[in-house]
């Protein structure tokens, strides 16, 4: 996988969080990894991910 030209650190952070959610990681784990103060912040930002990815099987992060 190649990083698109012009991608910012924020873009990569968003991609990382979206990938974790897509593969079934809990919001609490994503919140801790991103260092959001509260899980509600993570849910507010990534709510579209949680709705579209809610039926995915969990894949351990070490395999990503």
PDB file as gemmi writes it, atoms N, CA and C in Angstrom:
CRYST1    1.000    1.000    1.000  90.00  90.00  90.00 P 1                      
ATOM      1  N   UNK A   1       0.853  -1.169   0.000  1.00  0.00           N  
ATOM      2  CA  UNK A   1       0.000   0.000   0.000  1.00  0.00           C  
ATOM      3  C   UNK A   1       0.898   1.231   0.000  1.00  0.00           C  
ATOM      4  N   UNK A   2       0.574   2.155  -0.841  1.00  0.00           N  
ATOM      5  CA  UNK A   2       1.356   3.373  -0.963  1.00  0.00           C  
ATOM      6  C   UNK A   2       0.590   4.554  -0.391  1.00  0.00           C  
ATOM      7  N   UNK A   3       1.321   5.441   0.272  1.00  0.00           N  
ATOM      8  CA  UNK A   3       0.711   6.651   0.817  1.00  0.00           C  
ATOM      9  C   UNK A   3       0.530   7.637  -0.339  1.00  0.00           C  
ATOM     10  N   UNK A   4      -0.682   8.132  -0.520  1.00  0.00           N  
ATOM     11  CA  UNK A   4      -0.918   9.079  -1.612  1.00  0.00           C  
ATOM     12  C   UNK A   4      -0.100  10.355  -1.421  1.00  0.00           C  
ATOM     13  N   UNK A   5       0.369  10.896  -2.521  1.00  0.00           N  
ATOM     14  CA  UNK A   5       1.107  12.148  -2.463  1.00  0.00           C  
ATOM     15  C   UNK A   5       0.216  13.232  -1.883  1.00  0.00           C  
ATOM     16  N   UNK A   6       0.753  14.009  -0.975  1.00  0.00           N  
ATOM     17  CA  UNK A   6      -0.001  15.087  -0.349  1.00  0.00           C  
ATOM     18  C   UNK A   6      -0.774  14.671   0.893  1.00  0.00           C  
ATOM     19  N   UNK A   7      -0.702  13.384   1.273  1.00  0.00           N  
ATOM     20  CA  UNK A   7      -1.399  12.931   2.488  1.00  0.00           C  
ATOM     21  C   UNK A   7      -0.748  13.567   3.709  1.00  0.00           C  
ATOM     22  N   UNK A   8      -1.578  14.040   4.605  1.00  0.00           N  
ATOM     23  CA  UNK A   8      -1.076  14.664   5.834  1.00  0.00           C  
ATOM     24  C   UNK A   8      -1.089  13.646   6.973  1.00  0.00           C  
ATOM     25  N   UNK A   9      -0.451  13.999   8.071  1.00  0.00           N  
ATOM     26  CA  UNK A   9      -0.486  13.132   9.248  1.00  0.00           C  
ATOM     27  C   UNK A   9      -1.935  12.947   9.713  1.00  0.00           C  
ATOM     28  N   UNK A  10      -2.743  13.985   9.585  1.00  0.00           N  
ATOM     29  CA  UNK A  10      -4.147  13.884   9.970  1.00  0.00           C  
ATOM     30  C   UNK A  10      -4.871  12.863   9.091  1.00  0.00           C  
ATOM     31  N   UNK A  11      -4.579  12.874   7.792  1.00  0.00           N  
ATOM     32  CA  UNK A  11      -5.170  11.898   6.875  1.00  0.00           C  
ATOM     33  C   UNK A  11      -4.805  10.481   7.288  1.00  0.00           C  
ATOM     34  N   UNK A  12      -3.543  10.270   7.627  1.00  0.00           N  
ATOM     35  CA  UNK A  12      -3.079   8.945   8.036  1.00  0.00           C  
ATOM     36  C   UNK A  12      -3.720   8.507   9.348  1.00  0.00           C  
ATOM     37  N   UNK A  13      -3.864   9.436  10.265  1.00  0.00           N  
ATOM     38  CA  UNK A  13      -4.501   9.140  11.555  1.00  0.00           C  
ATOM     39  C   UNK A  13      -5.960   8.726  11.338  1.00  0.00           C  
ATOM     40  N   UNK A  14      -6.652   9.449  10.471  1.00  0.00           N  
ATOM     41  CA  UNK A  14      -8.048   9.133  10.178  1.00  0.00           C  
ATOM     42  C   UNK A  14      -8.153   7.763   9.493  1.00  0.00           C  
ATOM     43  N   UNK A  15      -7.244   7.493   8.569  1.00  0.00           N  
ATOM     44  CA  UNK A  15      -7.231   6.205   7.881  1.00  0.00           C  
ATOM     45  C   UNK A  15      -7.001   5.071   8.876  1.00  0.00           C  
ATOM     46  N   UNK A  16      -6.046   5.245   9.780  1.00  0.00           N  
ATOM     47  CA  UNK A  16      -5.728   4.249  10.803  1.00  0.00           C  
ATOM     48  C   UNK A  16      -6.954   3.947  11.664  1.00  0.00           C  
ATOM     49  N   UNK A  17      -7.603   4.992  12.153  1.00  0.00           N  
ATOM     50  CA  UNK A  17      -8.777   4.805  13.005  1.00  0.00           C  
ATOM     51  C   UNK A  17      -9.911   4.129  12.231  1.00  0.00           C  
ATOM     52  N   UNK A  18     -10.133   4.554  11.006  1.00  0.00           N  
ATOM     53  CA  UNK A  18     -11.186   3.964  10.190  1.00  0.00           C  
ATOM     54  C   UNK A  18     -10.918   2.490   9.915  1.00  0.00           C  
ATOM     55  N   UNK A  19      -9.650   2.161   9.677  1.00  0.00           N  
ATOM     56  CA  UNK A  19      -9.266   0.775   9.425  1.00  0.00           C  
ATOM     57  C   UNK A  19      -9.515  -0.097  10.656  1.00  0.00           C  
ATOM     58  N   UNK A  20      -9.160   0.411  11.831  1.00  0.00           N  
ATOM     59  CA  UNK A  20      -9.413  -0.337  13.065  1.00  0.00           C  
ATOM     60  C   UNK A  20     -10.906  -0.599  13.251  1.00  0.00           C  
ATOM     61  N   UNK A  21     -11.711   0.435  13.063  1.00  0.00           N  
ATOM     62  CA  UNK A  21     -13.159   0.290  13.232  1.00  0.00           C  
ATOM     63  C   UNK A  21     -13.715  -0.672  12.183  1.00  0.00           C  
ATOM     64  N   UNK A  22     -13.257  -0.538  10.964  1.00  0.00           N  
ATOM     65  CA  UNK A  22     -13.699  -1.416   9.874  1.00  0.00           C  
ATOM     66  C   UNK A  22     -13.440  -2.886  10.202  1.00  0.00           C  
ATOM     67  N   UNK A  23     -12.342  -3.146  10.883  1.00  0.00           N  
ATOM     68  CA  UNK A  23     -11.986  -4.524  11.227  1.00  0.00           C  
ATOM     69  C   UNK A  23     -12.513  -4.946  12.597  1.00  0.00           C  
ATOM     70  N   UNK A  24     -13.401  -4.145  13.184  1.00  0.00           N  
ATOM     71  CA  UNK A  24     -14.121  -4.557  14.372  1.00  0.00           C  
ATOM     72  C   UNK A  24     -13.515  -4.197  15.706  1.00  0.00           C  
ATOM     73  N   UNK A  25     -12.506  -3.335  15.718  1.00  0.00           N  
ATOM     74  CA  UNK A  25     -11.924  -2.938  16.998  1.00  0.00           C  
ATOM     75  C   UNK A  25     -12.932  -2.107  17.779  1.00  0.00           C  
ATOM     76  N   UNK A  26     -12.882  -2.187  19.090  1.00  0.00           N  
ATOM     77  CA  UNK A  26     -13.837  -1.444  19.920  1.00  0.00           C  
ATOM     78  C   UNK A  26     -13.527   0.052  19.897  1.00  0.00           C  
ATOM     79  N   UNK A  27     -14.566   0.842  20.073  1.00  0.00           N  
ATOM     80  CA  UNK A  27     -14.408   2.295  20.114  1.00  0.00           C  
ATOM     81  C   UNK A  27     -13.475   2.689  21.255  1.00  0.00           C  
ATOM     82  N   UNK A  28     -13.557   1.993  22.366  1.00  0.00           N  
ATOM     83  CA  UNK A  28     -12.697   2.306  23.518  1.00  0.00           C  
ATOM     84  C   UNK A  28     -11.222   2.143  23.159  1.00  0.00           C  
ATOM     85  N   UNK A  29     -10.875   1.086  22.443  1.00  0.00           N  
ATOM     86  CA  UNK A  29      -9.481   0.870  22.035  1.00  0.00           C  
ATOM     87  C   UNK A  29      -9.048   1.959  21.045  1.00  0.00           C  
ATOM     88  N   UNK A  30      -9.914   2.278  20.090  1.00  0.00           N  
ATOM     89  CA  UNK A  30      -9.592   3.329  19.121  1.00  0.00           C  
ATOM     90  C   UNK A  30      -9.420   4.665  19.848  1.00  0.00           C  
ATOM     91  N   UNK A  31     -10.296   4.943  20.774  1.00  0.00           N  
ATOM     92  CA  UNK A  31     -10.212   6.182  21.560  1.00  0.00           C  
ATOM     93  C   UNK A  31      -8.885   6.279  22.298  1.00  0.00           C  
ATOM     94  N   UNK A  32      -8.462   5.196  22.916  1.00  0.00           N  
ATOM     95  CA  UNK A  32      -7.176   5.201  23.629  1.00  0.00           C  
ATOM     96  C   UNK A  32      -6.008   5.384  22.666  1.00  0.00           C  
ATOM     97  N   UNK A  33      -6.056   4.694  21.523  1.00  0.00           N  
ATOM     98  CA  UNK A  33      -4.965   4.807  20.549  1.00  0.00           C  
ATOM     99  C   UNK A  33      -4.832   6.220  19.992  1.00  0.00           C  
ATOM    100  N   UNK A  34      -5.969   6.886  19.791  1.00  0.00           N  
ATOM    101  CA  UNK A  34      -5.951   8.246  19.258  1.00  0.00           C  
ATOM    102  C   UNK A  34      -5.767   9.297  20.358  1.00  0.00           C  
ATOM    103  N   UNK A  35      -5.841   8.843  21.599  1.00  0.00           N  
ATOM    104  CA  UNK A  35      -5.716   9.724  22.767  1.00  0.00           C  
ATOM    105  C   UNK A  35      -6.814  10.792  22.828  1.00  0.00           C  
ATOM    106  N   UNK A  36      -8.026  10.389  22.402  1.00  0.00           N  
ATOM    107  CA  UNK A  36      -9.175  11.268  22.603  1.00  0.00           C  
ATOM    108  C   UNK A  36      -9.507  11.260  24.094  1.00  0.00           C  
ATOM    109  N   UNK A  37      -9.960  12.386  24.604  1.00  0.00           N  
ATOM    110  CA  UNK A  37     -10.276  12.497  26.028  1.00  0.00           C  
ATOM    111  C   UNK A  37     -11.417  11.565  26.438  1.00  0.00           C  
ATOM    112  N   UNK A  38     -12.395  11.403  25.536  1.00  0.00           N  
ATOM    113  CA  UNK A  38     -13.565  10.576  25.847  1.00  0.00           C  
ATOM    114  C   UNK A  38     -13.946   9.743  24.631  1.00  0.00           C  
ATOM    115  N   UNK A  39     -14.526   8.568  24.848  1.00  0.00           N  
ATOM    116  CA  UNK A  39     -14.997   7.770  23.718  1.00  0.00           C  
ATOM    117  C   UNK A  39     -16.042   8.502  22.875  1.00  0.00           C  
ATOM    118  N   UNK A  40     -16.781   9.408  23.487  1.00  0.00           N  
ATOM    119  CA  UNK A  40     -17.816  10.136  22.736  1.00  0.00           C  
ATOM    120  C   UNK A  40     -17.203  10.987  21.623  1.00  0.00           C  
ATOM    121  N   UNK A  41     -15.990  11.470  21.811  1.00  0.00           N  
ATOM    122  CA  UNK A  41     -15.309  12.235  20.761  1.00  0.00           C  
ATOM    123  C   UNK A  41     -15.043  11.321  19.575  1.00  0.00           C  
ATOM    124  N   UNK A  42     -14.535  10.128  19.855  1.00  0.00           N  
ATOM    125  CA  UNK A  42     -14.252   9.151  18.800  1.00  0.00           C  
ATOM    126  C   UNK A  42     -15.540   8.787  18.067  1.00  0.00           C  
ATOM    127  N   UNK A  43     -16.602   8.557  18.819  1.00  0.00           N  
ATOM    128  CA  UNK A  43     -17.891   8.216  18.204  1.00  0.00           C  
ATOM    129  C   UNK A  43     -18.417   9.354  17.336  1.00  0.00           C  
ATOM    130  N   UNK A  44     -18.258  10.584  17.798  1.00  0.00           N  
ATOM    131  CA  UNK A  44     -18.724  11.736  17.010  1.00  0.00           C  
ATOM    132  C   UNK A  44     -17.992  11.822  15.673  1.00  0.00           C  
ATOM    133  N   UNK A  45     -16.680  11.612  15.703  1.00  0.00           N  
ATOM    134  CA  UNK A  45     -15.871  11.746  14.488  1.00  0.00           C  
ATOM    135  C   UNK A  45     -16.063  10.565  13.550  1.00  0.00           C  
ATOM    136  N   UNK A  46     -16.164   9.354  14.124  1.00  0.00           N  
ATOM    137  CA  UNK A  46     -16.175   8.144  13.296  1.00  0.00           C  
ATOM    138  C   UNK A  46     -17.520   7.432  13.278  1.00  0.00           C  
ATOM    139  N   UNK A  47     -18.596   8.156  13.557  1.00  0.00           N  
ATOM    140  CA  UNK A  47     -19.914   7.518  13.616  1.00  0.00           C  
ATOM    141  C   UNK A  47     -20.316   6.911  12.272  1.00  0.00           C  
ATOM    142  N   UNK A  48     -19.940   7.523  11.161  1.00  0.00           N  
ATOM    143  CA  UNK A  48     -20.285   6.935   9.865  1.00  0.00           C  
ATOM    144  C   UNK A  48     -19.570   5.608   9.671  1.00  0.00           C  
ATOM    145  N   UNK A  49     -18.367   5.515  10.189  1.00  0.00           N  
ATOM    146  CA  UNK A  49     -17.621   4.249  10.112  1.00  0.00           C  
ATOM    147  C   UNK A  49     -18.308   3.166  10.927  1.00  0.00           C  
ATOM    148  N   UNK A  50     -18.737   3.499  12.116  1.00  0.00           N  
ATOM    149  CA  UNK A  50     -19.334   2.485  12.976  1.00  0.00           C  
ATOM    150  C   UNK A  50     -20.652   1.990  12.409  1.00  0.00           C  
ATOM    151  N   UNK A  51     -21.389   2.847  11.695  1.00  0.00           N  
ATOM    152  CA  UNK A  51     -22.665   2.419  11.104  1.00  0.00           C  
ATOM    153  C   UNK A  51     -22.443   1.527   9.891  1.00  0.00           C  
ATOM    154  N   UNK A  52     -21.461   1.859   9.072  1.00  0.00           N  
ATOM    155  CA  UNK A  52     -21.242   1.081   7.857  1.00  0.00           C  
ATOM    156  C   UNK A  52     -20.400  -0.159   8.113  1.00  0.00           C  
ATOM    157  N   UNK A  53     -19.667  -0.183   9.206  1.00  0.00           N  
ATOM    158  CA  UNK A  53     -18.761  -1.308   9.477  1.00  0.00           C  
ATOM    159  C   UNK A  53     -19.259  -2.204  10.606  1.00  0.00           C  
ATOM    160  N   UNK A  54     -20.443  -1.949  11.103  1.00  0.00           N  
ATOM    161  CA  UNK A  54     -20.926  -2.670  12.264  1.00  0.00           C  
ATOM    162  C   UNK A  54     -21.085  -4.169  12.094  1.00  0.00           C  
ATOM    163  N   UNK A  55     -21.197  -4.635  10.869  1.00  0.00           N  
ATOM    164  CA  UNK A  55     -21.409  -6.061  10.668  1.00  0.00           C  
ATOM    165  C   UNK A  55     -20.136  -6.803  10.291  1.00  0.00           C  
ATOM    166  N   UNK A  56     -19.021  -6.130  10.299  1.00  0.00           N  
ATOM    167  CA  UNK A  56     -17.746  -6.757   9.925  1.00  0.00           C  
ATOM    168  C   UNK A  56     -17.266  -7.698  11.017  1.00  0.00           C  
ATOM    169  N   UNK A  57     -16.533  -8.723  10.598  1.00  0.00           N  
ATOM    170  CA  UNK A  57     -15.894  -9.614  11.563  1.00  0.00           C  
ATOM    171  C   UNK A  57     -14.659  -8.943  12.105  1.00  0.00           C  
ATOM    172  N   UNK A  58     -14.336  -9.244  13.350  1.00  0.00           N  
ATOM    173  CA  UNK A  58     -13.158  -8.645  13.958  1.00  0.00           C  
ATOM    174  C   UNK A  58     -11.904  -9.355  13.450  1.00  0.00           C  
ATOM    175  N   UNK A  59     -10.955  -8.576  12.937  1.00  0.00           N  
ATOM    176  CA  UNK A  59      -9.656  -9.084  12.510  1.00  0.00           C  
ATOM    177  C   UNK A  59      -8.636  -8.516  13.471  1.00  0.00           C  
ATOM    178  N   UNK A  60      -7.828  -9.346  14.098  1.00  0.00           N  
ATOM    179  CA  UNK A  60      -6.830  -8.833  15.049  1.00  0.00           C  
ATOM    180  C   UNK A  60      -5.942  -7.780  14.398  1.00  0.00           C  
ATOM    181  N   UNK A  61      -5.691  -6.655  15.109  1.00  0.00           N  
ATOM    182  CA  UNK A  61      -4.886  -5.572  14.547  1.00  0.00           C  
ATOM    183  C   UNK A  61      -3.493  -6.015  14.086  1.00  0.00           C  
ATOM    184  N   UNK A  62      -2.919  -7.021  14.721  1.00  0.00           N  
ATOM    185  CA  UNK A  62      -1.573  -7.440  14.323  1.00  0.00           C  
ATOM    186  C   UNK A  62      -1.547  -8.032  12.919  1.00  0.00           C  
ATOM    187  N   UNK A  63      -2.712  -8.368  12.360  1.00  0.00           N  
ATOM    188  CA  UNK A  63      -2.746  -8.906  11.002  1.00  0.00           C  
ATOM    189  C   UNK A  63      -2.985  -7.829   9.963  1.00  0.00           C  
ATOM    190  N   UNK A  64      -3.205  -6.604  10.390  1.00  0.00           N  
ATOM    191  CA  UNK A  64      -3.498  -5.511   9.446  1.00  0.00           C  
ATOM    192  C   UNK A  64      -2.230  -5.003   8.808  1.00  0.00           C  
TER     193      UNK A  64                                                      
END                                                                             
